[in-house]
Amino acid sequence: LSFKTHNLRQHSTEIIELQNHHEDLVDWLGIKDERLSPSEDNIVVLMSSVNRSFIHKYNLLHRGIGVLLLSLKNDQLSVFIHQRSPTKRLFPSMWDMFIGGVSTSGESPVSTLIREVFEECGVDLLNPITAENNEGNNTPFQYGITYYGDTVIKTNYNHCVVSCYIAFLTELQCSQIQFRDGEIVTGKWLPIVELEEYLRIHGESEFVPDGMEVWNAFPSLMNGGRDF
């Protein structure tokens, strides 16, 4: 299914086609939710020739990922948070605890994750993690990528099925972090307990709302994690 239009009102045929394929597309997304009804305001989009700005302009439902980067810092389980570029169209200069991105047509969520982490942070998650990496690791997490499930976020500007992951990084991977594509201007590691307290006070004013939604949904997904 290809959707090439840049104007919903001028291309009612494509809208009808998308609505007719809605059930198939929801099956492709792998999630059932009452918020995914087929209407002109709520259409599941396969990312083929539809650009990101068009999707956000009409708030079309799409598939994306969000990944928390974790590591041990001074024996404390810590989260990598980053500040967005001031040139970003949405939420310039705000902070986020997730590396996120939109899946392209035919791209699996884990492939999106690997691509986005490399593009934004310079870390190659395809490098193998050996058993030795986990020696002395007394955290609940194993080094590597773990999938925790999907959640749906819906705001006035973003409607997305987000596949949620944790990538637990080795010290070598942490040392590789560099902001390759300019979407991130700076970043830092915060112990989870400090981040939780900071978000309680400053989350609404300083952090991306989408990230806050996924962060708040994460505890309910934690029990069913699956390693890659």
N, C-alpha and C positions, 0 to 999 in steps of 0.2 A: 504494500500500500504506500503510495507516494502522495505527499500533500505539499504542493509547491506554491499555493496561493499566499499572498501577503495582505489580503483584505477579505475578512470573513463575509462581509455583506455582499461583495461583488462575486463571490464564488460559492453560491448556495449549493451547487452540485457537489463540491468537495465536502462541504459540511454534512450533507445528507449521506454521502459515502462513508464518512467517518462515523456518523451515528449508526449506520447499518452494520458497521464492523465493530461496534463498541464491545459486544460480548466477547468476540475473539481477542480484542486488544486487552480487555481486562484479564482474560485467561493468560495472555502472554505476560502481563505484569505479575501474575501469580498471586493476586490478592483480591479478596471480595470485601466490599465495604459499601454501606448504603450511600456514602457520599460520592460514589462513582457512577451516578445515573447519567444516561446519555442525553445531554442537552447541549444547546449551542454555547452555554457558559461553562460546560464541564465535559470536555472531550479528551479522550485518551489519545495521545499523540506518539507515534513511532518516530524517533529522531532520525529522519532521513535527510530531506532537504529543508526542514523547518529550522530556522536559526533561533538561537536562544532568546534574542530580544523580542522576536515575534511571539514565542511561547509566553514570555513574561507579560507582554503587552496585553494578550487576551487571556492570560491566566489559565493556560491549557494544562491538563494533567499530564505529567511525564514521569519517567523513571530516573532516579538518581541515587547517589551513594553519600554516606557520611561516615568518616572514619576518625576515631580518636587515636592519636599517637601517644602511647604510654612508654615509660622507661623507668628504671631505677636510678634515682639521683640522690646521693648521700643516704642510701638505704631507705629512701622513701619512694613509694609509688607515685609517679608524677605524670602530668598531662602537658603536652605541648600546646600552647595557645599562641595565636598569631594575630597580627594587626593587618587589616586589609589595606590595599593601596588607596590613596585619596582620589585616584582616577576611576575607581570602580563605580559602575552605574548605580548599583544598589548598595546601600550601607557603606559608603566610603569611610575609611579610617576607623571603622569599628573593629572590635575584637571578635574572635571566634575560637571555639575549642575543637571544631571539626574541620578536617580537610574534606571538601565536598565537590561534587560535580555531576553533570548530566550524562547519562548513558547515550551513546550514539546508536543508530540503527544496527541491530545485530550484535551489539557489544554486551557481554555479560556484566553484571554488577562488579564481580571481582576484577575483571579486566579494567573496568572504569576506575576502580580503586587504585590499581597498580599504576595506571596511566596518570591519574591526577596527583598522586603522591610524588611521582617522579617529576612531573611538570612543575609542580608548585614548590616542592621541597628538595628535589634532587636525590631522593632516596630510592634505590632500586630494591623493591620488595621481592623481586624474583631471585635474588641471591639466596642460596639455600641456608637454612638454619640447622646447625648440627646439634646432636644430643649434648655435646660439651657446653653449648651456649646456655643450657638450662641447669647446669650444675651450680648448686648454691642459690638457685632461684627459689626463694621462699614466698613468692607472691601467688595469688590465685590464677595467674596468667602464664601461658607458655609463650616463648618468643615465636613470632610469626603472626599470621593473620587469623582472626577468629570472627566468624559471622554470627550475629545475634538475632537477626530477624528484620522484618520490615515494619515501618510505621508510616502513616499518611499525615503530611502536614498540609494545611490549607489556610492561606492568608489572602489578603486582597491582592497580592502580587506574586504569590507562588503556591502552586498546587502540585505536590510531588509525592510519589511513593519512594520513600528513602530506605535503601538497604543499609543496615547499620553494622559497622565492623569496629573491632579494635585491632590495631597493629602494635604489637609489643616489640620495641626496637632494642637491638643490642647497642652497646657503646660505640661500636664501629659504625653502625647505621646512623646513630645520633650525630657522630662527627661529620657525616656526609651532608647534613642539612645545609642547603643553600637555596636562595629564593630565585629560581631559574627564570620564571616567566614574568616577574614583576607584579604579580597579583598580591603578593605578600611583601610588606616592607620591613617587618621585624617579627621576632618570635621569642618565646622564653618557656622554660619548664617551671610548672608550679605543682607542688604536692597536692594531691587530690583534696585533702582536708582543707588546705588553704584556698583552693579554687572554689570549693563548695561554699565556704564562708564569704568569699569575695563576690560570688554570683548572687548570694542572698541579699547583699547590700547594693551591688552595682550592676547586676545582670541586665536589668531592663534598660539602663541608660547607656551601657558601654558595649554590650555584646549583641551580635546579630540575632534578631528574633527567631529566625528559622533554626539556628543552632540551639537556642534556648529550648525550643519546642522538642527537638530531637533529644537533647540532654535530659529533659524532664521525662521523656518516654523510655529512656534507656534502662532504668532500674527494672521495669516490668519485662524487659527482654533478656535480662542477664542470665536467667536459669537455663536457657536452651542453647548456649553457644556451641558452635561447630567449627573445629579447626580445619585449616586448609593445608 
